Amino acid sequence: MAVVNVNGISGINSITAQSNALDFYNSAGDTLSIGANLTGNVTGNATGLSGTPNITVNQINASGVITATSFSGSGANLTGIAATTDVRTNSLVVSGVSTVTDLRVGTAVTANSNGIQVGAGKSVRIFGSTSGFSDIIASSAAGASELLLPNTSGTLDRLNRAGNVLQVVSTSKTSSATEIAAISSTSFTTGGFSTNITPTSASSKIFLQFNGISYNTGGTQYRFFAFFKNSTNVSGNLVLLTGSDYTTTCLSFLDSPASTSALTYSVGIAGYAASGTHYLIQSGTLTIMEIAA
């Protein structure tokens, strides 16, 4: 090691020659080492550095742009971020509270004081404990709508779960006038009680239920009842009644139409023999329910 005492370099008291560097010392004890590594306190303009030197400094004051492959170290005293336009990072881990006006994910998701908003045609996806997930998709109809969750324990059921009632239609009459007359032993007469339903799914079942009053004239006579779909008997002869008195008639049937077109269901009445007149009184209710399959 060689030490050179100099008086002609302003601010430098001595220079020490190392094996691969020169150490410059000032009166305050600061050291500037020039060689494979550049260390110490540097003030003024440092130009002409080349190669891959390691520079260790306590402070960098820069008025322009500092570009590097990577930056490392503590960010505890990092300031001035609020004055920048964008802060970009591949990963952001926040252990405390971070307050922002808008938090955006691409162009699809925005979180702010109004809530979490997703773009048109996008969905909110909730993942389960395994590979399952559920999507919440807004209605395509205009206007606002609400999704209200129950505030008690239980499971939020989906509309199309098997066994759920999807829709109910019915028709009722209370007049005492006769509505349907049948005198043939082989032909049904319909039209007194009928209503329409349009299934929401081709796999749905249609449950039919009728409660009404019937009677016949001409003494003791048999009479049949059946459900019709678009003028076709779909149930066969459901009830066989006898006697001439007024009788309460109850019918039920489960149909599988395999259709999403409008369907007309009605109640038909027929006589066992071609004698007497059979009536389905205009008093009763026909109820039709679509059941999810």
C-alpha positions, 0 to 999 in steps of 0.5 A: 500500500502506498500513501501519497500526500498531496497539496495541489488537489483542492479538498484532497489531503491524501491518496492511497494506492490499493491493489485495484483502486485509488482512495482519495481522503479529505479533511473530514475523513470522507473517502472516494475510492476509484477502481473496480468499485466506486464508494464514498460520498460523491458531490458535483457531477460524476461523468465518464463512468463505464463498465459495471461499477458498483456505486454506494451512496447515501443520497441521490438528488436527480432532476431528470429520470433515473432508469435501472433494471431493478430497484431494491431496498426499503420504501419506508421513506419513499415520498413524492409518489402522489405527484406522479401520473402512474405508478406501475408494478407487477406486484403490489403487496399492502400490509396496511390501509391503502386509500385510493379514489378509484381502483381499476382492473383493466377496463372491466372493473372499477371499485370506488365509493359507489361500489364495485362496477363491472363493464357491460357483458362482464360478470362478478365471479364468486369461487368456491372452496374447490373448482366450482364458482358462481357468476352474477350477471346483470340483466340485459333489460334497461333500468336498475334491478336489485339482488337481495340476499336473505339475512337469515341462515340457509342456502340461496336457491336457484330458480331452475332447481328440480322441483321448483315451481317456475310459474302458476296460471289458473282460471276460475268460474263461479256461474251456476250456468251449465258450461259443457254438455256431452252425450257421446260415449266416445267423444269428449267435449271441452272448452268450459275450463281452459287456460294457456301457459308457455313453459320456460324450459323444454325439460319442465313438467306441467302439473294440472289440477282441477276442482269443480262440480258435475252432474248428469240428467236422464237417471244414473249415468257414468261420465268420464273426465280427462285433461286435454292439451291443444285439443289432444287427450294427454291424461286418458280417462281420469275419473269415472263417476256415476249418478245423477246428483251434483258431484265434486270432481277433483282431477290432477295430472303431470304432463311432459310437453317437451316444448317452450311454445304456448300450450292450451290445457282444458278439462273434458267430459264425456258420457259412458253411454249415449243417453242423458246429458252430462254437464260440467258446471261452470263453477270450479278452478283449473290450475296449471304449474310449471315444475323445473325438472 
